[in-house]
Amino acid sequence: MISRAVNLQSIVFSVLSAALVPARGIHAAPAAAPQEQMAPYLTPQRVVNMGAGRTINFVCLGRGSPTVVLTAGLGDWSFVWRLVQRPLAKRTRVCAWDRAGYGFSGSSPERQDIVHTTEDLERALKEASIQGPYVMVAHSIGAYETLRFTDRHRQSVVGMVLVDPAIPDQQAIRDRILPLFVMEGLVKQLQDCAAKLRSGALQPSASEFEQCTAAPGVPADFPSLKAAIARLNANPARLLTQASTVMEFDSDAAGDSREVINAQRSYGNMPLIVLTAGRDESQMLQMFDTSTPEKLAAVRRQLQLFIRDAWVPAHESYAALSKQGRNQFVSDSGHSIQIEKPEVVISTVIEVLDEIRPSAMHEP
């Protein structure tokens, strides 16, 4: 039987492999989003033809300039911005996008490393005529695409907000400081599901079918969306696209967290704010084997070292990329600040919009 870890992939992807912080499935969930908040994410919106049968889906709300571009974390897609996007759209145009294999974007045969996913974003923005200037807003590993995009389009990006971002060389640092963390075989589980679907060994009547195709993180009040994503996930190519995305981020052999390293990166006076989530130790400890006092003590030591010596300093380094950059600690939120404390993300993006120089609006 397929492990339940597949059903919980968004929790594990966004927490343990990305940040080692509490996630949506662990925190008490906020009140269900009303229909008006979820409406833009229930069906495909602005579907961009990428050629060779590939598509990327955008959800764009509002009008004005600059355009705010929202990039989700690993395993997530545009709907995770549902509490943030509409309020920001009262101020300017705001576009969230779905990576290949997620949300309402199609699958991709391409290797889903940060080079290809950033190229997808670049091309999709161009094909959809979503022009800059841009304010780039990203959660968790979305920071990788945001930084790479900004490096390649420096004159078009006029502001940035990083929401508890993943850090450069994260896997190597985690392995060194936090060796008690062991990543589950999620890539293999996705690949196994794809193989069974492709061969016909996994039929809709089987209990494993629901586990393989589940839409994690979607509020229970929206069964039609859960069903729509599950239907899409029944495509083996889509699950293989997801597996590639996870593998490229978390595998030591992959280069995503190294690719984002750039010693020459500097953003001058660009408004830039990093949001660093607070931590609830009791929730983090649930992710580790703490069955004995000795194991509990060891896990606590390693977590403290990881946060103190890696996570927070890296966030400070992100903020230092701009002379106007700063790191803001959100003490009462876990990793998914945009879900747990959406008002903080909204006010932070508005602050960046307010700081943008008028002349930047006319830069190419």
C-alpha positions in Angstrom: 0.0 0.0 0.0 1.2 3.5 -0.8 2.4 5.4 2.2 0.3 8.3 3.5 3.4 10.5 3.1 2.1 11.1 -0.5 -1.1 12.5 0.9 0.9 14.8 3.1 3.5 15.8 0.5 2.8 19.5 0.7 3.4 19.4 4.5 6.7 17.5 4.2 7.8 19.4 1.1 7.3 22.8 2.6 8.4 22.0 6.1 11.1 19.4 6.4 12.7 19.5 3.0 12.4 23.3 2.7 12.6 24.9 6.1 12.2 22.5 9.1 9.5 24.7 10.5 5.7 24.0 11.3 3.4 23.7 8.3 -0.2 24.1 7.4 -1.1 20.6 8.3 0.3 20.9 11.8 -0.9 24.4 12.8 -4.5 24.9 13.7 -5.9 26.1 10.4 -7.5 29.5 10.0 -11.2 29.8 9.3 -12.1 28.4 5.9 -11.7 30.9 3.1 -15.0 32.2 1.9 -16.1 31.4 -1.7 -15.0 34.8 -2.9 -11.4 34.3 -1.8 -11.2 30.9 -3.4 -13.1 31.6 -6.6 -10.1 32.6 -8.8 -8.4 29.3 -7.9 -11.2 26.8 -8.6 -10.7 26.6 -12.3 -7.9 27.4 -14.8 -7.6 31.1 -15.4 -5.0 32.6 -17.7 -3.5 29.5 -19.4 -0.4 30.2 -21.4 0.7 28.0 -24.3 4.3 27.1 -23.8 4.6 24.9 -26.9 4.9 21.1 -27.3 1.5 20.8 -25.5 2.8 22.4 -22.3 0.9 25.1 -20.4 1.4 27.4 -17.4 -1.5 28.8 -15.5 -1.7 32.3 -14.1 -4.2 33.8 -11.7 -4.1 37.6 -12.2 -6.2 40.1 -10.2 -6.3 43.9 -10.2 -4.8 46.5 -12.4 -1.9 48.8 -12.3 1.9 48.9 -12.1 4.2 47.5 -10.9 2.9 43.9 -11.2 3.3 41.8 -8.1 4.4 38.2 -9.0 3.6 35.6 -6.4 5.6 32.3 -6.4 4.6 29.5 -4.1 6.8 27.1 -2.1 7.6 23.5 -3.0 4.5 21.3 -3.5 2.2 24.4 -3.5 0.6 26.5 -6.2 -1.3 29.8 -6.6 -4.2 29.0 -4.2 -1.8 29.3 -1.2 -1.9 33.1 -1.9 -5.7 33.3 -1.6 -5.7 35.3 1.6 -3.1 37.7 0.2 -3.8 38.2 -3.5 -7.2 39.9 -3.5 -6.4 42.5 -0.9 -3.2 43.4 -2.8 -5.1 43.6 -6.0 -6.9 46.6 -4.7 -3.6 48.4 -5.1 -2.1 47.0 -8.3 -2.0 44.0 -10.6 -1.1 40.8 -8.8 -0.3 37.5 -10.6 0.3 34.1 -9.0 1.5 31.2 -11.1 1.5 27.4 -11.0 4.7 25.5 -11.6 4.6 22.7 -14.2 2.8 19.8 -12.7 1.0 21.8 -10.0 -2.3 23.5 -9.8 -3.8 24.0 -13.3 -0.4 24.0 -15.1 0.4 21.1 -17.3 3.1 18.5 -16.9 6.6 18.9 -18.4 9.1 16.4 -19.7 11.9 18.8 -18.8 14.1 18.4 -15.8 12.4 20.5 -13.1 15.5 22.2 -11.7 15.6 25.9 -10.8 17.0 26.7 -14.3 14.0 25.3 -16.1 11.3 26.5 -13.7 12.7 30.0 -13.9 12.8 29.8 -17.6 9.1 28.7 -17.5 8.3 31.8 -15.5 10.2 34.1 -17.8 8.6 32.7 -20.9 5.1 32.5 -19.4 5.2 36.2 -18.4 6.3 37.1 -21.9 3.7 35.0 -23.7 1.0 36.3 -21.4 2.1 39.9 -22.0 2.5 40.4 -18.2 5.0 43.1 -18.4 7.2 44.7 -15.7 8.2 46.4 -13.7 7.8 43.6 -11.2 7.7 43.2 -7.4 8.7 39.6 -6.8 7.1 37.9 -3.8 8.1 34.3 -3.0 7.6 31.7 -0.3 10.1 29.1 0.8 11.9 27.6 -2.3 10.1 30.1 -4.5 12.9 32.4 -3.4 15.2 30.4 -5.7 13.3 31.3 -8.8 12.8 34.8 -7.6 16.5 35.4 -7.1 17.5 33.8 -10.3 14.8 35.8 -12.2 15.9 39.0 -10.6 19.5 38.4 -11.5 18.5 37.9 -15.1 16.1 40.8 -15.3 17.5 43.3 -12.8 16.1 46.3 -14.6 12.6 44.9 -14.5 12.5 44.0 -10.8 11.9 47.0 -8.6 11.0 45.3 -5.3 11.1 42.0 -3.5 9.5 40.2 -0.5 10.8 36.8 0.6 8.5 34.9 2.9 10.5 32.5 5.1 12.7 31.7 2.1 14.8 28.6 1.6 18.5 29.3 1.9 21.4 28.8 -0.5 23.2 25.4 -0.2 20.5 24.3 2.1 20.8 20.6 1.7 24.5 20.5 2.4 24.1 22.8 5.5 21.2 20.7 6.8 23.1 17.5 6.4 26.1 19.0 8.3 24.2 20.7 11.1 21.0 18.5 11.3 22.0 14.9 10.5 19.1 13.5 12.5 16.8 14.7 9.8 16.1 12.0 7.2 14.1 12.8 4.1 11.4 10.2 3.3 11.3 8.5 -0.1 8.7 10.9 -1.5 10.3 11.0 -4.9 10.2 7.2 -5.2 6.6 7.2 -4.0 5.5 9.6 -6.7 7.5 7.6 -9.3 5.8 4.4 -8.1 2.4 6.0 -8.3 3.1 7.1 -11.9 4.3 3.7 -12.9 1.2 2.0 -11.5 -1.1 4.5 -13.2 0.7 4.1 -16.5 0.6 0.3 -16.4 -3.0 0.2 -15.4 -2.2 -1.6 -12.2 -3.8 1.2 -10.2 -7.5 1.7 -10.9 -9.8 4.4 -9.5 -11.5 1.7 -7.4 -8.3 1.0 -5.5 -7.6 2.7 -2.2 -4.1 3.6 -3.3 -5.6 5.5 -6.3 -7.0 8.2 -4.0 -3.7 8.4 -2.0 -1.6 8.8 -5.2 -3.8 11.5 -6.7 -4.8 13.4 -3.6 -4.8 17.3 -3.6 -3.1 18.1 -0.3 -3.7 21.4 1.4 -7.0 22.3 -0.4 -9.6 23.3 2.2 -12.2 20.7 2.8 -14.9 23.2 2.0 -13.9 23.0 -1.7 -14.5 19.3 -2.7 -14.8 20.3 -6.4 -11.3 21.7 -6.4 -9.9 18.6 -4.6 -11.6 16.5 -7.3 -10.3 18.6 -10.1 -6.7 18.4 -8.9 -7.1 14.7 -8.2 -8.2 14.2 -11.8 -5.2 16.0 -13.1 -2.9 14.0 -10.7 -4.2 10.8 -12.3 -1.9 11.7 -15.2 1.4 9.8 -14.7 3.4 12.6 -16.5 2.1 15.1 -13.9 3.3 13.0 -11.0 6.7 12.5 -12.7 6.9 16.3 -13.1 6.3 16.7 -9.4 8.8 14.0 -8.5 11.4 15.8 -10.6 10.7 19.1 -8.8 11.2 17.5 -5.4 14.3 15.6 -6.5 16.0 18.7 -7.9 15.4 20.6 -4.7 16.2 18.0 -2.1 18.7 15.6 -3.7 22.4 16.1 -3.0 23.1 15.3 -6.6 20.8 18.1 -7.7 21.9 21.7 -7.8 18.9 23.9 -7.0 20.2 25.2 -3.6 23.7 25.6 -5.1 22.5 27.3 -8.3 21.0 30.1 -6.3 24.4 31.0 -4.8 25.8 34.2 -6.5 28.6 36.0 -4.8 28.2 38.9 -7.3 24.5 39.5 -6.5 23.7 43.0 -5.4 20.4 44.8 -5.6 21.5 48.4 -4.9 18.7 50.4 -3.3 15.8 48.1 -4.3 13.2 47.8 -1.6 13.6 44.3 -0.2 12.1 42.7 3.0 12.6 39.2 4.3 10.1 37.7 6.6 11.5 35.1 9.0 8.9 32.8 10.7 9.0 32.1 14.4 9.3 28.5 15.6 7.2 26.4 17.9 9.5 23.8 19.2 6.8 21.4 20.2 5.5 21.2 16.6 9.0 20.9 15.1 9.8 18.0 17.4 6.9 16.0 16.0 9.0 15.6 12.9 11.8 13.7 14.6 12.4 10.6 16.7 12.3 11.9 20.3 11.4 8.6 21.9 14.2 8.8 24.5 15.5 11.7 26.6 18.8 11.4 24.8 17.3 11.6 21.3 15.1 14.6 22.4 18.1 16.4 23.7 20.1 15.7 20.5 17.3 16.9 18.2 16.9 20.1 20.2 20.6 20.9 20.0 20.7 20.3 16.2 17.5 22.4 15.6 18.9 25.3 17.6 22.2 25.1 15.7 20.4 25.0 12.3 18.2 28.0 13.1 20.9 30.0 14.8 23.9 29.2 12.5 22.2 28.8 9.2 18.6 29.9 8.7 18.6 33.3 10.4 22.0 34.3 9.1 21.1 33.4 5.6 17.9 35.5 5.9 20.0 38.4 7.1 22.3 37.9 4.1 19.3 38.1 1.8 18.2 41.4 3.4 21.8 42.7 2.9 21.5 42.3 -0.8 19.9 45.8 -0.9 20.9 48.9 1.0 17.3 49.2 1.8 16.9 45.6 2.8 15.7 44.4 6.2 14.8 41.1 7.9 11.5 41.1 9.9 10.9 38.4 12.5 7.3 37.1 12.6 7.4 35.5 16.0 3.8 34.2 16.1 3.8 32.4 12.7 5.1 29.1 11.4 6.6 28.6 7.9 3.4 29.4 5.9 3.2 33.1 6.9 0.9 33.8 4.0 -1.7 31.4 5.4 -1.1 31.9 9.2 -0.5 35.7 9.2 -1.6 37.0 5.8 -2.0 40.5 7.1 1.8 40.6 7.7 2.5 39.6 4.1 0.0 42.1 2.8 1.3 45.0 4.8 4.9 44.1 3.9 4.2 44.1 0.1 2.4 47.4 0.5 5.4 48.8 2.3 7.6 47.8 -0.6 5.2 49.3 -3.1 5.2 52.5 -1.1 9.0 52.6 -1.2 9.5 52.1 -4.9 11.0 55.2 -6.6 8.7 56.8 -9.2 11.6 56.7 -11.7 11.8 52.9 -11.3 8.3 52.6 -12.8 9.7 53.7 -16.1 12.8 51.6 -16.2 12.9 48.9 -18.9 
